[in-house]
Amino acid sequence: MAIQQQQTLPPQYVEDLQKDYGKQLTAMTAAPLDTAKFAPQVAGQDQYQQDAYTMAGQGIGAYQPYITQASAYTGPGSQAAFMSPYQQDVIDTTMQEYDDQAQRGILGIADMATKSGNLGGGREGVMRSQYQNKSDMNRALLYAGLQQQGFGQAQKGAQQAYMNQMQLAGAVPGMQRADVAGLGSMGATQQAQAQAQLDAQREAARLEAYEPYERLGYHGQGIASIASGAPGQYMSSVTPNPTPLQTALGTGAVLSGIYGNIQGQGSSAFPTGFNWGN
């Protein structure tokens, strides 16, 4: 007995659509997708960032000249450069005035001896000797005091110069770190903008590359919906990347934070204040 088989075929136009879809699908998927057109790219360093890197390298050991100069203000003879150029004139004038007064004292002793009738006597000689000894001792003390005073002032000047150089040694690296942070922050903003442009271009290329697949997928869903007699819903298979604005904001915030932290890193072993006094 012959077997009869009943087959329900879709309308001819549906078959034609399905055949056409199969040909398109085969042709489209036969060649691999060129993903190089939308491969991720990283924006290069901005000029500000390069300048910040260079400045950071130059700042290493920037304190050394100040340390070297400070060492010149220590040790024996370091105060010589701070001696007043008028000190000897002051000493000479003071000592001349002292000698004049001492001479007047000698004359006073002679006057007293004359009035008492002892001029040229032994008593006058004793008084002259005692007066001269005391005068010479006072003169030596005065001269030594003037010398010590000048030395003390020069020593204070050397100490102040030493402190100034040490304070500069601590201040200069901090100023350089601030410049590095400022340049780095500006460069990070520019780099983020460049990165956003690259991301936007990549996203546009990716959407363009996947557009035929999206269109074919939508076409296939439509055919399936027609064949089943039920309305279909199509969901896109292309998941969008973060928007360029989101990328720019995120990258800029991270890089700016990194450069901003440079200024606060580390602590200097040198005094942070600065005294311009001598």
GUZA-580231 format. One record per residue (C-alpha): residue in one letter; x, y, z. Coordinates in steps of 0.1 Angstrom, whole numbers, padded with zeros to 4 digits, always signed. Each point is the difference from the previous one (the first is absolute). Layout:
% residues N
AXYZ...
***
This chain:
% residues 278
M+0000+0000+0000A+0014+0033-0010I+0008+0025+0028Q-0014+0034-0005Q+0018+0029+0016Q-0017+0034+0005Q+0024+0029+0003T-0010+0036+0007L+0023+0023-0018P+0003+0037+0007P-0012+0025-0026Q+0023+0004-0030Y+0010+0035+0009V+0011-0012+0035E+0022-0027-0016D+0015+0026-0023L+0007+0022+0029Q+0016-0028+0019K+0022-0011-0029D+0011+0036-0006Y+0008+0004+0037G+0021-0032+0000K+0020+0012-0030Q+0007+0033+0017L+0009-0016+0033T+0024-0024-0017A+0017+0027-0020M+0003+0024+0030T+0014-0025+0024A+0024-0016-0025A+0026+0027+0005P+0013+0009+0035L-0008+0034+0013D+0029+0025-0001T+0001+0011+0036A+0032+0021-0005K-0023+0028-0012F-0013+0004+0035A+0028-0013+0022P+0005+0020+0032Q+0026+0028-0001V+0017+0019+0028A+0006+0037-0003G+0036+0009+0002Q+0014+0023+0027D-0008+0036-0003Q+0029+0025-0003Y-0008+0013+0035Q+0004-0036+0013Q+0033-0003-0018D+0012+0033+0015A-0011-0012+0035Y+0020-0032-0005T+0030+0019-0011M-0003+0025+0029A-0004-0028+0025G+0032-0016-0012Q+0019+0033+0001G-0013+0006+0036I+0017-0031+0013G+0029+0013+0021A-0010+0036-0006Y+0008+0008+0037Q+0036-0010-0004P+0013+0035-0011Y-0015+0015+0031I+0015-0026+0023T+0034+0006-0016Q-0004+0037+0005A-0011-0005+0036S+0031-0021+0007A+0021+0031-0009Y-0014+0018+0030T+0012-0026+0025G+0034-0007+0014P+0030+0022+0008G+0003+0032-0019S-0036-0002-0013Q-0009+0033+0017A+0027+0019-0019A-0023+0008-0028F-0024+0017+0024M+0025+0022+0018S-0010+0037-0004P+0023+0018-0024Y-0002+0030+0024Q+0010-0020+0031Q+0037+0010+0000D-0009+0036-0005V-0023-0001+0030I+0027-0017+0021D+0027+0024-0011T-0021+0031+0007T-0011-0014+0034M+0036-0009+0010Q+0012+0034-0011E-0026+0017+0022Y+0011-0023+0029D+0036+0010-0005D-0008+0037+0000Q-0019-0004+0032A+0029-0020+0016Q+0024+0027-0010R-0022+0026+0017G+0001-0021+0031I+0038+0000+0000L+0000+0038-0003G-0024+0001+0029I+0025-0019+0022A+0027+0025-0010D-0023+0029+0009M-0007-0015+0034A+0037-0006+0006T+0008+0036-0009K-0026+0014+0024S+0012-0022+0028G+0037+0007-0006N+0008-0036-0010L+0006+0005-0037G+0027-0024-0010G+0000-0017+0034G-0004-0037+0009R-0036+0003+0008E-0009+0014-0034G+0019-0029-0016V-0020-0025+0020M-0033+0016-0010R+0011+0002-0037S+0010-0037+0001Q-0033-0011+0017Y-0021+0021-0024Q+0019-0013-0031N-0004-0037+0011K-0037+0004+0006S-0004+0020-0032D+0018-0026-0021M-0021-0028+0015N-0032+0019-0007R+0012+0007-0035A+0006-0037-0006L-0034-0009+0014L-0017+0026-0022Y+0018-0011-0031A-0009-0037+0007G-0036+0009+0007L-0003+0018-0034Q+0016-0029-0018Q-0023-0025+0018Q-0031+0021-0008G+0009+0001-0037F+0007-0038+0000G-0034-0007+0017Q-0019+0021-0025A+0018-0018-0029Q-0007-0034+0016K-0037+0009+0003G+0000+0010-0037A+0016-0033-0010Q-0026-0020+0021Q-0029+0020-0015A+0014-0006-0035Y+0003-0037+0008M-0036-0002+0012N-0012+0019-0031Q+0017-0025-0023M-0014-0030+0018Q-0035+0015-0001L+0004+0005-0037A+0012-0036-0004G-0034-0010+0015A-0021+0026-0018V+0012-0005-0035P-0010-0037-0004G-0035+0009+0013M-0004+0028-0025Q+0012-0024-0028R-0025-0026+0011A-0028+0026-0002D+0011+0009-0035V+0001-0037-0010A-0035-0006+0015G-0014+0030-0019L+0015-0010-0033G-0011-0036+0005S-0035+0010+0009M-0004+0022-0031G+0016-0027-0022A-0024-0026+0015T-0030+0021-0011Q+0013+0003-0035Q+0009-0036-0002A-0035-0009+0012Q-0015+0021-0028A+0022-0017-0026Q-0010-0034+0015A-0036+0009-0003Q+0004+0009-0037L+0017-0033-0006D-0027-0019+0018A-0027+0019-0020Q+0018-0009-0033R+0003-0036+0011E-0037-0002+0010A-0010+0014-0033A+0022-0025-0019R-0014-0029+0021L-0036+0010-0006E+0007+0003-0037A+0016-0034-0001Y-0029-0017+0018E-0027+0019-0018P-0004-0027-0027Y-0002-0027+0026E-0026+0020+0019R-0020+0005-0031L+0002-0037-0010G-0010-0010+0035Y-0030+0023+0000H-0009-0014-0035G+0003-0036+0013Q-0022+0007+0030G-0026+0015-0023I-0001-0031-0022A-0003-0022+0031S-0029+0022+0012I-0018-0002-0034A+0005-0038-0002S-0013-0006+0035G-0029+0024-0003A+0010+0017+0032P+0015+0034+0004G+0036-0002+0010Q+0022+0022+0021Y+0036+0007-0011M+0027+0008+0026S+0032+0016-0012S+0031-0022+0004V+0024+0030+0001T+0006+0012+0035P+0011+0036-0001N+0033+0010+0016P+0002+0027+0026T-0006+0034-0016P+0030+0021-0008L-0011+0026+0026Q-0001-0027+0027T+0034-0012-0011A+0014+0036+0000L-0014+0008+0034G+0012-0033+0016T+0035+0002-0015G+0004+0037+0008A-0011-0005+0036V+0024-0029+0006L+0030+0017-0017S-0006+0033+0017G-0002-0017+0033I+0033-0018-0006Y+0018+0033-0010G-0016+0018+0029N+0013-0025+0025I+0036+0007-0012Q+0001+0033+0018G-0009-0016+0033Q+0023-0030-0002G+0030-0002+0022S+0012+0022+0027S+0031+0022+0000A+0027-0004+0026F+0008+0037-0004P-0018+0029+0017T-0030+0011-0019G+0000+0036+0011F+0023+0027-0014N+0016+0029+0018W+0013+0027-0023G+0018+0017+0029N+0038+0001+0001
***
